[in-house]
């Protein structure tokens, strides 16, 4: 059963430039090929930016996993990594309070 973890958030309008700098640091950390032990459960990942309608500065991240167990295993490893202590606090300072959400979806066939 394919599972998608979907995060949505809005970046503060005055923090758009800082978000682009953060995104470069994030991309360096989330290099799947350089950290295969950390990302082996992840089937795919996409970061989407709001284009028309909705909220200015809105983003959607979609993580794809084979199962809910794989999703839990991956996030358990992430919570123990230096991402949580180094990058996550920077991310939270860029996000509009109460705009972040995380939902888990399964594929309906």
DOROTOR-9179 format. One line per field, with one value per atom (N, C-alpha, C, O): residue number from 1; atom name; x, y, z. Coordinates in Angstrom, 3 decimals, decimal comma, padded with zeros to 6 digits. Example, Ala and Ser with C-alpha at 12.3 -4.5 7.8 and 13.67 -1.06 7.14 Angstrom:
BEGIN
n <- c(1 1 1 1 2 2 2 2)
atom <- c(N CA C O N CA C O)
xx <- c(013,190 012,300 013,200 014,236 012,850 013,670 012,900 013,409)
yy <- c(-005,690 -004,500 -003,300 -003,319 -002,250 -001,060 000,030 001,138)
zz <- c(007,800 007,800 007,800 008,465 007,080 007,140 007,870 008,039)
% end
This chain:
BEGIN
n <- c(1 1 1 1 2 2 2 2 3 3 3 3 4 4 4 4 5 5 5 5 6 6 6 6 7 7 7 7 8 8 8 8 9 9 9 9 10 10 10 10 11 11 11 11 12 12 12 12 13 13 13 13 14 14 14 14 15 15 15 15 16 16 16 16 17 17 17 17 18 18 18 18 19 19 19 19 20 20 20 20 21 21 21 21 22 22 22 22 23 23 23 23 24 24 24 24 25 25 25 25 26 26 26 26 27 27 27 27 28 28 28 28 29 29 29 29 30 30 30 30 31 31 31 31 32 32 32 32 33 33 33 33 34 34 34 34 35 35 35 35 36 36 36 36 37 37 37 37 38 38 38 38 39 39 39 39 40 40 40 40 41 41 41 41 42 42 42 42 43 43 43 43 44 44 44 44 45 45 45 45 46 46 46 46 47 47 47 47 48 48 48 48 49 49 49 49 50 50 50 50 51 51 51 51 52 52 52 52 53 53 53 53 54 54 54 54 55 55 55 55 56 56 56 56 57 57 57 57 58 58 58 58 59 59 59 59 60 60 60 60 61 61 61 61 62 62 62 62 63 63 63 63 64 64 64 64 65 65 65 65 66 66 66 66 67 67 67 67 68 68 68 68 69 69 69 69 70 70 70 70 71 71 71 71 72 72 72 72 73 73 73 73 74 74 74 74 75 75 75 75 76 76 76 76 77 77 77 77 78 78 78 78 79 79 79 79 80 80 80 80 81 81 81 81 82 82 82 82 83 83 83 83 84 84 84 84 85 85 85 85 86 86 86 86 87 87 87 87 88 88 88 88 89 89 89 89 90 90 90 90 91 91 91 91 92 92 92 92 93 93 93 93 94 94 94 94 95 95 95 95 96 96 96 96 97 97 97 97 98 98 98 98 99 99 99 99 100 100 100 100 101 101 101 101 102 102 102 102 103 103 103 103 104 104 104 104 105 105 105 105 106 106 106 106 107 107 107 107 108 108 108 108 109 109 109 109)
atom <- c(N CA C O N CA C O N CA C O N CA C O N CA C O N CA C O N CA C O N CA C O N CA C O N CA C O N CA C O N CA C O N CA C O N CA C O N CA C O N CA C O N CA C O N CA C O N CA C O N CA C O N CA C O N CA C O N CA C O N CA C O N CA C O N CA C O N CA C O N CA C O N CA C O N CA C O N CA C O N CA C O N CA C O N CA C O N CA C O N CA C O N CA C O N CA C O N CA C O N CA C O N CA C O N CA C O N CA C O N CA C O N CA C O N CA C O N CA C O N CA C O N CA C O N CA C O N CA C O N CA C O N CA C O N CA C O N CA C O N CA C O N CA C O N CA C O N CA C O N CA C O N CA C O N CA C O N CA C O N CA C O N CA C O N CA C O N CA C O N CA C O N CA C O N CA C O N CA C O N CA C O N CA C O N CA C O N CA C O N CA C O N CA C O N CA C O N CA C O N CA C O N CA C O N CA C O N CA C O N CA C O N CA C O N CA C O N CA C O N CA C O N CA C O N CA C O N CA C O N CA C O N CA C O N CA C O N CA C O N CA C O N CA C O N CA C O N CA C O N CA C O N CA C O N CA C O N CA C O N CA C O N CA C O N CA C O N CA C O N CA C O N CA C O)
xx <- c(000,850 000,000 000,898 001,658 000,815 001,597 001,022 -000,194 001,924 001,540 002,254 003,441 001,513 002,078 001,973 000,908 003,083 003,075 003,090 003,992 002,100 001,945 002,038 001,245 003,024 003,193 002,804 003,164 002,073 001,759 002,172 002,061 002,643 003,025 003,122 003,192 003,125 003,263 004,493 004,658 005,349 006,536 006,157 005,451 006,626 006,335 006,792 007,881 005,966 006,329 007,702 008,441 008,043 009,325 010,505 011,656 010,221 011,265 011,512 012,215 010,947 011,090 012,555 012,947 013,355 014,771 015,513 016,331 015,220 015,846 015,442 016,244 014,204 013,747 014,560 014,884 014,885 015,685 017,078 017,615 017,659 018,955 018,804 019,650 017,727 017,462 017,295 017,820 016,560 016,294 017,593 017,672 018,600 019,902 020,558 021,134 020,472 021,022 020,240 020,817 018,932 018,050 018,395 018,471 018,605 018,933 020,270 020,442 021,222 022,506 022,319 022,944 021,457 021,229 020,447 020,768 019,436 018,545 019,023 018,255 020,289 020,820 020,681 021,474 019,670 019,328 020,516 020,741 021,281 022,375 023,540 024,273 023,719 024,831 024,512 025,423 023,235 022,820 021,814 020,683 022,219 021,260 020,684 019,539 021,469 020,968 019,820 018,953 019,819 018,779 017,524 016,410 017,704 016,589 016,098 015,321 016,526 016,166 014,662 014,194 013,894 012,433 011,691 010,539 012,335 011,670 011,651 012,700 010,442 010,311 010,452 011,057 009,890 010,010 009,717 009,132 010,136 009,875 009,691 010,426 008,715 008,471 008,205 007,527 008,746 008,455 007,771 008,336 006,549 005,751 005,487 005,211 005,572 005,295 003,960 003,623 003,209 001,924 002,164 003,027 001,410 001,577 000,431 000,669 -000,793 -001,972 -002,979 -003,129 -003,667 -004,660 -004,010 -002,787 -004,826 -004,303 -003,565 -003,895 -002,575 -001,798 -000,453 000,265 -000,100 001,227 002,252 002,121 003,263 004,302 003,947 004,611 002,889 002,458 003,290 003,663 003,580 004,356 003,681 002,994 003,901 003,449 004,640 005,302 004,906 005,936 005,238 004,401 005,591 004,996 006,099 007,003 006,014 006,939 006,186 005,074 006,768 006,121 006,870 008,097 006,100 006,643 005,867 004,728 006,486 005,830 004,732 003,715 004,960 004,006 004,083 005,010 003,101 003,112 004,293 004,875 004,633 005,797 007,086 007,929 007,238 008,419 008,437 009,497 007,282 007,178 007,614 008,394 007,116 007,477 008,960 009,599 009,503 010,932 011,786 012,755 011,418 012,164 012,144 013,194 010,961 010,882 011,512 011,948 011,565 012,288 013,777 014,417 014,325 015,744 015,994 017,006 015,080 015,232 015,268 016,062 014,410 014,348 015,635 015,894 016,435 017,713 018,890 020,026 018,626 019,707 019,998 019,269 021,073 021,415 020,460 020,545 019,564 018,541 017,688 017,411 017,276 016,379 017,049 016,400 018,315 018,999 019,541 019,682 019,848 020,471 019,513 019,441 018,786 017,963 016,518 015,949 015,923 014,510 014,210 013,213 015,023 014,749 014,765 013,981 015,646 015,678 014,385 013,805 013,946 012,705 011,513 010,716 011,397 010,238 010,212 009,138 011,368 011,401 010,915 010,598 010,856 010,430 008,938 008,372 008,315 006,932 005,945 006,173 004,832 003,736 003,181 002,845 003,084 002,560 001,194 000,347 001,002 -000,253 -000,583 -001,693 000,348 000,066 000,571 000,181 001,437 002,027 001,064 000,450 000,940 000,159 000,853 001,589 000,601 001,153 000,023 -000,644 -000,183 -001,224 -000,658 000,261 -001,210 -000,805 -001,957 -003,099 -001,633 -002,640 -002,234 -001,048 -003,222 -002,908 -003,494 -004,461 -002,905 -003,311 -004,582 -004,642 -005,595 -006,849 -006,859 -006,704 -007,038 -007,027 -008,403 -008,578)
yy <- c(-001,176 000,000 001,244 001,458 002,039 003,267 004,311 004,482 005,011 006,033 007,333 007,336 008,434 009,755 010,573 010,662 011,163 012,120 013,487 013,789 014,308 015,600 016,711 016,777 017,583 018,755 019,995 020,131 020,893 022,180 023,288 023,140 024,384 025,528 026,772 026,697 027,923 029,217 029,901 029,985 030,386 031,131 032,603 033,172 033,199 034,614 035,450 035,223 036,426 037,231 037,889 037,957 038,368 039,047 038,078 038,508 036,779 035,763 034,954 033,944 035,375 034,621 034,441 033,348 035,487 035,400 034,448 033,640 034,554 033,659 032,208 031,296 031,990 030,634 030,029 028,842 030,830 030,321 029,893 028,889 030,646 030,263 028,990 028,097 028,912 027,704 026,499 025,420 026,687 025,596 024,998 023,788 025,824 025,319 024,438 023,399 024,848 024,032 022,722 021,652 022,829 021,661 020,671 019,466 021,182 020,321 019,612 018,473 020,281 019,638 018,481 017,431 018,675 017,618 016,457 015,292 016,776 015,754 015,262 015,230 014,884 014,255 012,750 012,128 012,192 010,787 009,865 008,926 010,120 009,226 009,273 008,293 010,397 010,534 009,964 009,698 009,775 009,238 008,097 008,179 007,050 005,975 005,314 004,862 005,254 004,633 005,439 004,876 006,746 007,614 007,617 007,747 007,474 007,651 006,376 006,454 005,212 003,989 003,732 003,048 004,244 004,045 004,993 004,736 006,082 007,098 006,663 006,446 006,537 006,188 007,435 007,381 008,555 009,810 010,980 010,816 012,160 013,401 014,523 014,616 015,368 016,530 017,745 017,649 018,888 020,172 021,024 021,286 021,460 022,240 023,618 023,746 024,657 026,026 026,475 026,144 027,232 027,776 028,677 029,554 028,468 029,272 030,260 031,463 029,782 030,631 030,327 029,176 031,355 031,153 030,787 030,828 030,432 030,004 031,108 032,287 030,714 031,646 031,939 031,018 033,214 033,595 032,996 033,117 032,355 031,744 030,341 029,783 029,768 028,434 027,339 027,443 026,289 025,152 023,853 023,788 022,829 021,478 020,556 020,593 019,726 018,683 017,341 017,084 016,489 015,158 014,111 014,077 013,266 012,164 010,878 010,685 009,997 008,741 007,575 007,496 006,677 005,504 004,268 004,365 003,124 001,851 001,517 000,915 001,928 001,592 002,633 003,441 002,598 003,486 003,167 004,063 001,897 001,494 002,129 002,577 002,168 002,813 004,303 004,867 004,942 006,368 006,613 007,526 005,806 005,941 005,689 006,392 004,699 004,378 005,551 005,934 006,116 007,245 008,434 009,001 008,815 009,987 009,746 010,692 008,512 008,188 008,493 009,042 008,134 008,421 009,920 010,434 010,617 012,067 012,787 013,707 012,368 013,014 012,827 013,587 011,840 011,598 012,221 012,159 012,816 013,359 014,814 015,439 015,338 016,742 017,695 018,905 017,201 018,049 018,739 019,934 017,996 018,534 019,639 020,628 019,493 020,496 021,671 022,770 021,455 022,518 023,199 024,427 022,426 023,027 023,293 024,311 022,414 022,565 023,866 024,512 024,285 025,569 026,748 027,686 026,697 027,752 027,732 028,781 026,547 026,399 026,986 027,734 026,645 027,120 028,644 029,228 029,291 030,760 031,419 032,608 030,652 031,196 030,998 031,666 030,090 029,693 030,569 030,934 030,908 031,635 030,735 029,579 031,257 030,430 029,834 030,503 028,615 027,867 027,564 027,116 027,793 027,444 026,054 025,499 025,470 024,172 023,053 023,069 022,090 020,890 019,680 019,792 018,518 017,271 016,248 016,048 015,603 014,594 013,383 013,496 012,230 010,990 010,488 010,400 010,164 009,727 008,357 008,032 007,561 006,307 006,345 007,059 005,580 005,539 004,713 003,579 005,282 004,586 004,116 004,923 002,820 002,309 001,829 001,363)
zz <- c(000,000 000,000 000,000 000,944 -001,027 -001,109 -000,154 -000,057 000,554 001,514 001,157 000,833 001,220 000,983 002,261 002,871 002,656 003,749 003,079 002,298 003,381 002,715 003,750 004,689 003,558 004,418 003,631 002,461 004,266 003,644 004,613 005,830 004,055 004,876 004,011 002,785 004,681 004,019 004,595 005,812 003,715 004,136 004,305 003,472 005,375 005,631 004,439 003,911 004,001 002,822 002,935 001,953 004,118 004,296 004,409 004,472 004,435 004,591 003,315 003,361 002,174 000,930 000,517 000,110 000,617 000,251 001,192 000,753 002,479 003,452 003,194 003,399 002,747 002,454 001,310 001,340 000,313 -000,814 -000,328 -000,797 000,601 001,178 002,012 001,949 002,790 003,579 002,660 002,938 001,559 000,622 000,079 -000,133 -000,144 -000,615 000,450 000,127 001,709 002,799 002,913 003,108 002,788 002,867 001,758 001,999 000,539 -000,596 -000,388 -000,822 000,276 000,567 001,547 001,399 002,548 003,528 002,917 003,154 002,141 001,584 000,215 -000,747 000,144 -001,062 -000,850 -000,143 -001,470 -001,267 -001,521 -000,757 -002,585 -002,957 -001,975 -001,841 -001,289 -000,346 001,030 001,814 001,332 002,627 002,431 002,910 001,736 001,440 002,688 002,676 003,767 004,992 005,611 006,278 005,390 005,944 005,072 005,581 003,768 002,835 002,161 001,209 002,623 001,905 001,873 000,963 002,816 002,820 001,880 001,531 001,468 000,646 -000,816 -001,423 -001,377 -002,798 -003,676 -004,747 -003,217 -003,968 -003,037 -001,966 -003,472 -002,735 -003,741 -004,723 -003,493 -004,351 -003,472 -002,449 -003,883 -003,248 -004,298 -005,360 -004,000 -004,936 -004,351 -003,158 -005,192 -004,774 -005,360 -006,497 -004,569 -005,020 -006,221 -006,178 -007,287 -008,497 -008,669 -008,783 -008,690 -008,844 -007,746 -007,336 -007,270 -006,226 -004,904 -004,771 -003,937 -002,643 -001,911 -002,039 -001,152 -000,329 -000,958 -001,347 -001,063 -001,527 -000,582 000,636 -001,129 -000,313 000,153 001,027 -000,437 -000,042 -000,691 -001,859 000,069 -000,411 000,017 001,036 -000,793 -000,481 -000,680 -001,717 000,325 000,194 000,232 001,097 -000,715 -000,772 -000,691 -001,526 000,316 000,513 000,206 000,699 -000,595 -000,937 -000,283 -000,334 000,328 001,000 000,567 000,108 000,715 000,394 001,402 001,057 002,681 003,736 004,850 004,902 005,729 006,880 007,798 008,410 007,885 008,696 008,158 008,936 006,828 006,234 006,536 006,809 006,490 006,817 008,259 008,529 009,174 010,585 010,815 011,598 010,142 010,274 009,788 010,443 008,636 008,087 009,048 009,350 009,528 010,395 011,760 012,416 012,188 013,414 013,230 014,127 012,065 011,781 011,627 012,104 010,966 010,770 012,114 012,311 013,033 014,349 015,146 016,079 014,801 015,488 014,738 015,207 013,583 012,756 013,109 013,879 012,532 012,778 012,064 012,279 011,231 010,593 011,655 011,550 012,667 013,690 014,497 014,840 014,801 015,612 014,804 015,339 013,517 012,724 011,744 011,708 010,959 009,913 010,319 009,924 011,088 011,427 012,174 011,854 013,154 013,818 012,835 012,976 011,856 010,837 010,019 009,736 009,647 008,882 009,644 009,078 010,917 011,681 011,817 011,962 011,772 011,858 010,566 010,557 009,480 008,182 007,899 007,034 008,621 008,348 009,099 010,253 008,425 009,066 010,174 009,919 011,399 012,491 012,142 011,551 012,504 012,312 010,852 010,564 009,922 008,516 008,173 007,146 009,013 008,730 009,097 010,164 008,205 008,522 007,911 006,931 008,515 008,015 008,022 009,037 006,871 006,737 006,027 005,217 006,336 005,687 004,826 005,276 003,584 002,613 002,085 002,021 001,709 001,034 -000,374 -000,638 -001,258 -002,655 -002,779 -002,304 -003,419 -003,655 -005,092 -006,008 -005,305 -006,664 -007,082 -008,208)
% end
